[in-house]
Amino acid sequence: QKEVEQNSGPLSVPEGAIASLNCTYSDRVSQSFFWYRQYSGKSPELIMSIYSNGDKEDGRFTAQLNKASQYVSLLIRDSQPSDSATYLCAVSMDSSYKLIFGSGTRLLVRP
Amino acid sequence: EAGVAQSPRYKIIEKRQSVAFWCNPISGHATLYWYQQILGQGPKLLIQFQNNGVVDDSQLPKDRFSAERLKGVDSTLKIQPAKLEDSAVYLCASSSRTGARNIQYFGAGTRLSVL
């Protein structure tokens, strides 16, 4: 079983819709969770971090964490064509602090 | 604030040749990471430095890869000899502190093609 799993997509949504990206992880001791955005040919850019159960909102982005279900998600409201990118989920444990990345979900926002 | 600097941006070599990549982290960041990102996959950690000491190199193929961070600032990653499967983007990242809540900032990467 992969440590961090994401659906590779592409996830296609129309402009203005809500895009929902999901990630599951296998290690119950995972403590910190990150969402990075990566445009084609570019480096990953952090967009959200979340450390405790529940929702965390930042502008059009909402991260949701459920540690009991080992599940973290990212919602993008009012999706724009400029949001089209690959979204990487990353998980870290306090004891080792290295990031384990999923393979990413490719999001396509149609004008 | 200047970001993480990497060079070169692109490198094409033949198999069995050697290659080196350079990284200069964000000023003041004590922790430096090297990742390998193969096309279609997420980044995989190769090595992590805290100042000039190695914290984690468990996934570094030590028979061909080496890395150093002299003086705890910039770092060099070397591959010798390269194999076809080393074709990837090599990303350098830095963060200001260790611990699971540290935020890692990535450089633009070096795209390596091994022919």
Contacts between the chains, C-beta under 8 A, distances in Angstrom:
chain1	res1	chain2	res2	distance
A	4	B	42	7.5
A	8	B	40	7.7
A	31	B	100	4.9
A	32	B	100	4.1
A	32	B	101	5.4
A	34	B	103	7.9
A	42	B	108	7.2
A	43	B	91	6.0
A	43	B	106	4.1
A	43	B	107	6.2
A	43	B	108	5.3
A	43	B	109	5.2
A	44	B	43	6.8
A	44	B	91	7.5
A	44	B	106	5.1
A	45	B	106	7.3
A	46	B	103	6.0
A	46	B	104	7.5
A	46	B	105	7.5
A	49	B	101	7.5
A	49	B	103	6.8
A	51	B	101	6.4
A	88	B	42	5.3
A	88	B	43	7.6
A	90	B	42	7.6
A	92	B	100	4.3
A	93	B	100	6.0
A	94	B	99	6.8
A	94	B	100	4.3
A	96	B	56	7.0
A	97	B	48	8.0
A	97	B	98	5.3
A	97	B	99	5.7
A	97	B	100	5.1
A	97	B	102	6.5
A	98	B	33	7.9
A	98	B	45	5.1
A	98	B	48	6.2
A	98	B	56	5.7
A	99	B	43	7.8
A	99	B	45	6.7
A	99	B	104	6.5
A	101	B	42	3.1
A	101	B	43	5.1
A	101	B	44	7.3
A	102	B	42	5.4
A	103	B	40	6.8
A	103	B	41	5.2
A	103	B	42	5.1
A	104	B	41	7.9
A	104	B	42	5.7
